[in-house]
Amino acid sequence: MLNDCLRRLSHNVKNADIRLYEPLSNWTTFKVGGPADALFFPVTEQDVVSAINAARETATPLTVIGNGSNLLVRDGGIRGLTMCMTPMPKKNSELSSAHVSDDLLVVGASALLSKVASQAKRASLSGMEALSGIPGSVGGAAMMNAGAYDHSMSDVVIGVKTYAKDGSMRVYEDIGIKYGYRTSAMMHDNVVIVQVLLKLKRSGKEAIAAAMDEYTKKRKEKQPLKLPSAGSFFKRPQGNFAGALIEQAGLKGFYIGGAQVSTLHAGFIVNTGGATASDIINLKNHIVEQVEKKFGVVLEPEVKIIGSDTRG
Ligand SMILES: Cc1cc2nc3c(=O)[nH]c(=O)nc-3n(C[C@H](O)[C@H](O)[C@H](O)COP(=O)(O)OP(=O)(O)OC[C@H]3O[C@@H](n4cnc5c(N)ncnc54)[C@H](O)[C@@H]3O)c2cc1C
């Protein structure tokens, strides 16, 4: 199944970058996660289509990851083919390019939000400032409707080009994107995002730069950026903040193995060194249990937990 899939993929993609048994701890910001049976790095949109088709034709499970900044991969890793939509150093990838046209930015799914925000600033386009510190790819952020400081991707995304797992192209526009809090129609339909169209506003470069600096300062003050994490672990419960509830439950600093509730921001679980995915999941379960017991609120992870517990 997988061998056949890789043969087809290598046949259709010249010099395909495919790594076998690659530890996903290398590709997630949490720095945990077992190996992917096969990790493929697409460079062009056609590479993405080739991977989707090879997986489908050989009945191989296909998992898509972006920059790995909202992921917890279990210790057994991921079976089948994993496609990593992260920008590869030194590769001139169609998927991480961004082009400005008037007040629009056409961006490949693998481009990092930070890079896109810098490009928007250079073009005197405003709208990405609050999102610039989110360490994700544009595809991952568009999928999740990532957001910060009362801004979210839904404010700027007006079109999303995707491929469904049957290989057909599908474009989502405006209200068809169906954005909600950390959800979208693309997430619901389980499609692969290859390109995103952003609509920004003309503004002065200095004002954009000042706003970006201000947001960066806030992040540095409030978030444990020096330790591996996947950002806020839980979604914001209605009318409350996960971090505040976790802190009030007395869990700030609580740890299991190498996983700890951040002493700086209780909404973050951090890897203090050598954490396993099981440590993090056990800590997550303990937090959910304690917060529900004390406040009757059931916290829901924002972080996507994927993969298997064992290699079998
Ligand atoms: C220090 C830190 C701070 C953070 N701050 C914030 C914040 O302020 N706000 C916020 O919303 N998030 C925050 N995050 C979480 C994370 O950066 C965002 O959710 C980001 O949008 C995830 O993008 P990614 O490319 O890393 O996606 P991944 O984590 O790789 O994947 C997330 C999900 O998207 C899917 N996906 C990714 N790319 C694609 C694609 N091209 N096509 C289809 N599906 C895809 C994956 O299958 C997965 O389900 C933070 C994380 C860290 C580590």
The ligand as a Tripos MOL2 file, in Angstrom:
@<TRIPOS>MOLECULE
LIG
   53    58     1     0     0
SMALL
NO_CHARGES

@<TRIPOS>ATOM
      1 C1          4.0170   30.1400   20.5910 C.3       1 LIG1
      2 C2          2.7210   29.9230   19.8430 C.ar      1 LIG1
      3 C3          1.7750   30.9440   19.7970 C.ar      1 LIG1
      4 C4          0.5690   30.7640   19.1200 C.ar      1 LIG1
      5 N1         -0.3270   31.7900   19.0800 N.ar      1 LIG1
      6 C5         -1.4920   31.6150   18.4320 C.ar      1 LIG1
      7 C6         -2.4520   32.6780   18.3870 C.ar      1 LIG1
      8 O1         -2.2460   33.7620   18.8930 O.2       1 LIG1
      9 N2         -3.6180   32.4450   17.7340 N.ar      1 LIG1
     10 C7         -3.8870   31.2390   17.1170 C.ar      1 LIG1
     11 O2         -4.9760   31.0920   16.5290 O.2       1 LIG1
     12 N3         -3.0070   30.2230   17.1400 N.ar      1 LIG1
     13 C8         -1.8200   30.3810   17.7840 C.ar      1 LIG1
     14 N4         -0.9180   29.3590   17.8090 N.ar      1 LIG1
     15 C9         -1.2610   28.0620   17.1900 C.3       1 LIG1
     16 C10        -0.8640   27.9380   15.6970 C.3       1 LIG1
     17 O3          0.2670   28.7290   15.3970 O.3       1 LIG1
     18 C11        -1.9990   28.3150   14.7510 C.3       1 LIG1
     19 O4         -3.1590   27.5240   14.9910 O.3       1 LIG1
     20 C12        -1.6000   28.1340   13.2730 C.3       1 LIG1
     21 O5         -2.6010   28.6680   12.4720 O.3       1 LIG1
     22 C13        -1.3900   26.6850   12.8720 C.3       1 LIG1
     23 O6         -0.8240   26.6710   11.5710 O.3       1 LIG1
     24 P1          0.1870   25.5310   11.1190 P.3       1 LIG1
     25 O7          0.6000   25.8000    9.7250 O.co2     1 LIG1
     26 O8          1.2820   25.3910   12.1060 O.co2     1 LIG1
     27 O9         -0.7630   24.2710   11.1320 O.3       1 LIG1
     28 P2         -0.5110   22.8400   11.8070 P.3       1 LIG1
     29 O10        -0.3570   22.9880   13.2560 O.co2     1 LIG1
     30 O11         0.5410   22.1050   11.0850 O.co2     1 LIG1
     31 O12        -1.9180   22.1560   11.4980 O.3       1 LIG1
     32 C14        -3.0940   22.6090   12.1290 C.3       1 LIG1
     33 C15        -4.2930   21.9830   11.4210 C.3       1 LIG1
     34 O13        -4.4160   22.5310   10.1210 O.3       1 LIG1
     35 C16        -4.3220   21.5020    9.1300 C.3       1 LIG1
     36 N5         -3.5440   22.0650    8.0180 N.ar      1 LIG1
     37 C17        -2.3770   22.7340    8.0690 C.ar      1 LIG1
     38 N6         -2.0230   23.1610    6.8460 N.ar      1 LIG1
     39 C18        -2.9900   22.7280    6.0070 C.ar      1 LIG1
     40 C19        -3.2040   22.8410    4.5970 C.ar      1 LIG1
     41 N7         -2.3650   23.5010    3.7830 N.pl3     1 LIG1
     42 N8         -4.3240   22.2770    4.0760 N.ar      1 LIG1
     43 C20        -5.1870   21.6060    4.8670 C.ar      1 LIG1
     44 N9         -5.0410   21.4750    6.1920 N.ar      1 LIG1
     45 C21        -3.9580   22.0250    6.7480 C.ar      1 LIG1
     46 C22        -3.6620   20.3110    9.8090 C.3       1 LIG1
     47 O14        -4.1080   19.1090    9.2320 O.3       1 LIG1
     48 C23        -4.1570   20.4700   11.2390 C.3       1 LIG1
     49 O15        -5.4510   19.9150   11.3740 O.3       1 LIG1
     50 C24         0.2980   29.5170   18.4740 C.ar      1 LIG1
     51 C25         1.2630   28.4970   18.5050 C.ar      1 LIG1
     52 C26         2.4600   28.6950   19.1810 C.ar      1 LIG1
     53 C27         3.4820   27.5960   19.1880 C.3       1 LIG1
@<TRIPOS>BOND
     1     1     2 1
     2     2     3 ar
     3     2    52 ar
     4     3     4 ar
     5     4     5 ar
     6     4    50 ar
     7     5     6 ar
     8     6     7 ar
     9     6    13 1
    10     7     8 2
    11     7     9 ar
    12     9    10 ar
    13    10    11 2
    14    10    12 ar
    15    12    13 ar
    16    13    14 ar
    17    14    15 1
    18    14    50 ar
    19    15    16 1
    20    16    17 1
    21    16    18 1
    22    18    19 1
    23    18    20 1
    24    20    21 1
    25    20    22 1
    26    22    23 1
    27    23    24 1
    28    24    25 2
    29    24    26 1
    30    24    27 1
    31    27    28 1
    32    28    29 2
    33    28    30 1
    34    28    31 1
    35    31    32 1
    36    32    33 1
    37    33    34 1
    38    33    48 1
    39    34    35 1
    40    35    36 1
    41    35    46 1
    42    36    37 ar
    43    36    45 ar
    44    37    38 ar
    45    38    39 ar
    46    39    40 ar
    47    39    45 ar
    48    40    41 1
    49    40    42 ar
    50    42    43 ar
    51    43    44 ar
    52    44    45 ar
    53    46    47 1
    54    46    48 1
    55    48    49 1
    56    50    51 ar
    57    51    52 ar
    58    52    53 1
@<TRIPOS>SUBSTRUCTURE
     1 LIG1         1 GROUP 0 **** ****
